[in-house]
Amino acid sequence: MNLLFAIDNHVVDQLLTTLYSIVINTPDQPLNVYVIQKNKLKKTGKIDAFCKKLEIKYHPIILKDVLLGDVPVTNRYPETIYYRLLAQDYLPNNLDRILYLDVDILVINDLTPIYQLNLSGSLYAAASHSALTNNVTEPINKLRLGNYEAESYYNSGVLLFNLTAIRKQVKKVDIINYIKRNKLSLFLPDQDVLNGLYGHQIKKIPDELYNFDARRSPFYYALSNGQWDLDWVIIHTVILHFCGRDKPWKKDYHNRYAGLYKHYAYRAKKFIN
């Protein structure tokens, strides 16, 4: 199984927590972990030791100077968020698929089903959270991003890449030109670019299974007429995503799944020490 991350020095511990949750819940699955980084991470030794102990093959991809032009960057959206859009240019040519994950994610069940998903010629597979807002933002996003053929607006935190198809169609120059043309309309920069350029070539996967927004438990419960409760999530959900500004590694985070995340973070920390 090939996994992809794109991080900077601020979230190395979060990466290790995510990796630990994957190994625990996807047993007997050899893992190749590719981590895109602008410069060599300061905690590379810690990552190496952690991965060796878990029998993960760690592959750092150091980009150094990547010319993206004048792209929107903030503290919340650093330059690294764009790297997933260019990953195909830096990954080994012999890879035909890879699963990208944000590091504000816990994997609480087996990843194998999503990894082995039939992409049917699509460039990516991803989940949408639009149902949580009654799809009211869908027409706005289509108008804002200029992609009227897209089935939905997709979250870029979990992306299964069809690398064979992506290498033929996804080009850096197209991404840069799209950003230039739409810079003032990009609210969630990399995610907007993904949806604006390639949203119509994304296979939709169920977010309640593969990109459960941890902030929105009451909405999932209501959408499912009471089926998707806490017990259901623990049994069925594979990827729990801590979307938004509030993050579970912060001391003041007290949402429903805070204890679960802190447990995995503690176990990961204890494992390496």
C-alpha positions as CSV (number, residue, x, y, z in Angstrom):
1,M,0.0,0.0,0.0
2,N,1.4,3.4,-1.1
3,L,0.5,6.3,1.1
4,L,1.3,10.0,0.5
5,F,1.6,13.0,2.8
6,A,2.8,16.5,2.3
7,I,4.0,18.3,5.5
8,D,6.3,20.8,7.0
9,N,8.1,20.8,10.4
10,H,5.1,21.8,12.4
11,V,3.1,18.6,12.0
12,V,5.6,15.7,12.3
13,D,4.1,14.4,15.5
14,Q,0.7,14.4,13.9
15,L,2.0,12.4,10.9
16,L,3.3,9.8,13.4
17,T,-0.1,9.6,15.1
18,T,-1.8,9.1,11.7
19,L,0.7,6.4,10.7
20,Y,0.3,4.6,14.0
21,S,-3.5,4.5,13.6
22,I,-3.0,3.0,10.1
23,V,-0.7,0.3,11.2
24,I,-2.9,-0.7,14.1
25,N,-6.0,-0.9,12.0
26,T,-4.7,-2.1,8.7
27,P,-2.7,-5.2,9.8
28,D,-0.5,-7.3,7.6
29,Q,-0.4,-4.7,4.9
30,P,3.2,-3.6,3.9
31,L,3.3,0.2,3.8
32,N,5.3,2.5,1.6
33,V,5.0,6.1,2.9
34,Y,6.0,9.0,0.7
35,V,6.3,12.3,2.4
36,I,6.6,15.4,0.3
37,Q,8.5,18.2,2.0
38,K,10.0,21.5,0.8
39,N,13.2,21.0,2.8
40,K,14.5,18.0,4.7
41,L,12.4,17.8,7.9
42,K,14.2,18.6,11.1
43,K,12.7,15.5,12.8
44,T,13.8,13.1,10.0
45,G,15.6,10.9,12.5
46,K,12.5,10.5,14.6
47,I,10.4,9.6,11.5
48,D,13.1,7.1,10.4
49,A,13.2,5.4,13.8
50,F,9.4,5.3,14.1
51,C,8.9,3.8,10.6
52,K,11.6,1.2,11.1
53,K,10.0,0.1,14.4
54,L,6.7,-0.2,12.6
55,E,8.3,-1.9,9.6
56,I,7.1,1.0,7.3
57,K,9.3,2.0,4.3
58,Y,9.8,5.7,4.6
59,H,10.5,7.6,1.3
60,P,11.1,11.4,1.8
61,I,10.6,13.5,-1.3
62,I,12.4,16.8,-0.9
63,L,11.4,19.4,-3.4
64,K,13.5,22.3,-2.4
65,D,12.7,25.0,-5.0
66,V,9.4,24.4,-6.6
67,L,8.2,27.3,-8.7
68,L,4.5,27.7,-8.2
69,G,4.2,31.4,-8.9
70,D,2.3,33.8,-6.7
71,V,0.0,31.2,-5.0
72,P,-2.3,32.1,-2.0
73,V,-0.5,31.1,1.2
74,T,-1.5,31.7,4.8
75,N,-0.6,30.3,8.2
76,R,-3.5,27.9,7.9
77,Y,-2.7,27.1,4.2
78,P,1.0,26.9,3.8
79,E,2.8,26.2,0.5
80,T,2.8,22.4,1.2
81,I,-0.9,22.2,0.6
82,Y,-0.3,22.5,-3.2
83,Y,2.3,19.7,-3.3
84,R,-0.3,17.0,-3.5
85,L,-1.5,18.5,-6.8
86,L,2.1,18.0,-8.2
87,A,2.8,14.7,-6.5
88,Q,2.7,12.7,-9.8
89,D,5.8,14.6,-11.0
90,Y,7.9,13.5,-8.1
91,L,6.7,10.0,-7.3
92,P,8.4,6.9,-8.8
93,N,7.1,6.2,-12.3
94,N,6.4,2.5,-11.4
95,L,3.6,3.5,-8.9
96,D,0.1,3.3,-10.4
97,R,-1.9,4.4,-7.4
98,I,-1.3,6.1,-4.1
99,L,-3.6,7.3,-1.2
100,Y,-3.0,10.8,0.0
101,L,-4.0,11.7,3.6
102,D,-4.0,14.9,5.6
103,V,-2.3,14.5,9.0
104,D,-5.4,15.7,10.9
105,I,-6.8,12.2,10.3
106,L,-7.2,9.0,12.3
107,V,-7.7,5.7,10.6
108,I,-9.9,3.6,12.8
109,N,-10.7,0.7,10.6
110,D,-9.0,-1.2,7.7
111,L,-7.8,1.1,4.8
112,T,-7.7,-1.8,2.3
113,P,-11.2,-1.3,0.8
114,I,-10.6,2.3,-0.2
115,Y,-7.1,1.6,-1.4
116,Q,-8.3,-1.2,-3.7
117,L,-11.3,0.8,-5.0
118,N,-11.9,0.5,-8.8
119,L,-11.3,4.0,-10.1
120,S,-13.0,3.2,-13.5
121,G,-10.8,5.7,-15.4
122,S,-11.3,8.6,-12.9
123,L,-8.3,10.7,-12.0
124,Y,-9.1,10.6,-8.2
125,A,-11.5,9.2,-5.7
126,A,-12.6,11.6,-2.9
127,A,-15.5,12.4,-0.6
128,S,-17.8,15.4,-0.5
129,H,-19.2,17.0,2.6
130,S,-21.9,18.9,0.7
131,A,-24.8,16.8,2.1
132,L,-23.9,18.1,5.6
133,T,-25.0,21.6,4.4
134,N,-28.0,20.4,2.4
135,N,-26.0,21.0,-0.8
136,V,-26.7,24.7,-0.6
137,T,-23.1,25.6,-1.6
138,E,-22.9,23.3,-4.6
139,P,-24.2,25.9,-7.2
140,I,-22.1,28.6,-5.7
141,N,-18.9,26.5,-5.9
142,K,-19.6,25.5,-9.5
143,L,-20.1,29.2,-10.5
144,R,-17.1,30.3,-8.4
145,L,-14.7,27.7,-9.8
146,G,-16.1,27.4,-13.3
147,N,-16.6,23.6,-13.4
148,Y,-20.2,22.9,-14.1
149,E,-19.7,19.3,-14.9
150,A,-18.5,18.2,-11.4
151,E,-20.9,16.0,-9.5
152,S,-20.0,17.6,-6.2
153,Y,-17.4,19.7,-4.4
154,Y,-14.8,17.4,-2.9
155,N,-12.7,17.5,0.2
156,S,-9.0,17.1,-0.7
157,G,-7.9,15.7,2.6
158,V,-8.4,12.1,1.4
159,L,-7.5,11.4,-2.2
160,L,-6.9,8.2,-4.0
161,F,-4.7,8.9,-7.0
162,N,-4.9,7.1,-10.3
163,L,-1.3,7.9,-11.2
164,T,-1.4,6.4,-14.6
165,A,-4.2,8.7,-15.7
166,I,-3.0,11.7,-13.8
167,R,0.4,11.7,-15.4
168,K,-1.3,12.1,-18.8
169,Q,-3.7,14.8,-17.8
170,V,-2.6,16.8,-14.8
171,K,0.0,19.4,-15.7
172,K,1.8,21.9,-13.5
173,V,1.3,24.7,-16.1
174,D,-2.5,24.2,-16.0
175,I,-2.5,24.4,-12.3
176,I,-0.4,27.6,-12.2
177,N,-2.5,29.2,-14.9
178,Y,-5.7,28.3,-13.2
179,I,-4.5,29.9,-9.9
180,K,-3.5,33.1,-11.8
181,R,-6.9,33.4,-13.4
182,N,-8.9,32.6,-10.3
183,K,-6.7,33.9,-7.5
184,L,-9.4,36.1,-6.0
185,S,-12.0,33.3,-6.0
186,L,-9.9,30.7,-4.1
187,F,-11.1,30.3,-0.6
188,L,-9.6,26.9,0.1
189,P,-6.7,27.2,-2.3
190,D,-5.6,23.7,-3.2
191,Q,-9.0,22.2,-2.8
192,D,-10.5,24.8,-5.0
193,V,-7.9,24.2,-7.7
194,L,-8.6,20.4,-7.5
195,N,-12.3,20.9,-7.9
196,G,-12.1,23.7,-10.5
197,L,-9.8,21.8,-12.8
198,Y,-10.6,18.1,-12.2
199,G,-13.8,17.9,-10.2
200,H,-15.6,16.3,-13.1
201,Q,-13.0,13.5,-13.1
202,I,-13.3,12.5,-9.5
203,K,-15.1,9.3,-8.3
204,K,-17.3,10.0,-5.4
205,I,-16.9,7.9,-2.2
206,P,-19.1,8.0,0.9
207,D,-17.8,10.5,3.5
208,E,-19.4,8.7,6.4
209,L,-17.0,5.9,5.7
210,Y,-13.9,7.5,4.2
211,N,-13.8,11.1,5.3
212,F,-16.0,11.5,8.3
213,D,-16.0,15.2,9.4
214,A,-15.5,14.9,13.2
215,R,-17.1,18.3,13.8
216,R,-20.4,17.2,12.3
217,S,-21.6,14.1,14.3
218,P,-25.1,15.6,14.9
219,F,-25.5,16.2,11.1
220,Y,-24.5,12.6,10.2
221,Y,-26.9,11.3,12.9
222,A,-29.7,13.4,11.4
223,L,-28.9,12.5,7.8
224,S,-29.0,8.7,8.6
225,N,-32.2,8.9,10.7
226,G,-30.2,8.0,13.8
227,Q,-28.2,5.1,12.2
228,W,-24.8,6.8,12.1
229,D,-24.3,7.1,15.9
230,L,-21.1,6.8,17.8
231,D,-21.3,2.9,17.9
232,W,-21.8,2.8,14.1
233,V,-18.8,5.1,13.5
234,I,-16.5,3.0,15.6
235,I,-17.5,-0.1,13.7
236,H,-17.9,1.2,10.2
237,T,-16.0,4.4,9.6
238,V,-12.5,4.0,8.3
239,I,-11.2,7.6,8.1
240,L,-12.0,10.1,10.8
241,H,-11.1,13.6,9.7
242,F,-10.6,16.5,12.1
243,C,-11.5,19.2,9.6
244,G,-11.5,22.9,10.4
245,R,-9.4,25.2,12.6
246,D,-9.8,23.4,15.9
247,K,-7.4,20.4,16.1
248,P,-7.5,17.4,18.5
249,W,-3.9,17.7,19.5
250,K,-4.7,21.1,21.2
251,K,-5.4,21.0,24.9
252,D,-8.6,23.0,24.5
253,Y,-10.2,20.6,22.0
254,H,-13.1,18.8,23.6
255,N,-15.3,17.6,20.7
256,R,-16.7,14.1,20.7
257,Y,-13.7,12.3,19.3
258,A,-11.1,14.2,21.3
259,G,-10.4,11.3,23.6
260,L,-10.0,8.9,20.8
261,Y,-7.4,11.1,19.1
262,K,-5.5,11.8,22.3
263,H,-5.4,8.0,23.0
264,Y,-3.7,7.3,19.6
265,A,-1.4,10.3,20.0
266,Y,-0.3,9.0,23.4
267,R,0.2,5.5,22.1
268,A,2.3,6.7,19.1
269,K,4.4,8.9,21.4
270,K,4.9,6.0,23.9
271,F,5.8,3.6,21.0
272,I,8.7,5.7,19.9
273,N,10.1,6.6,23.3
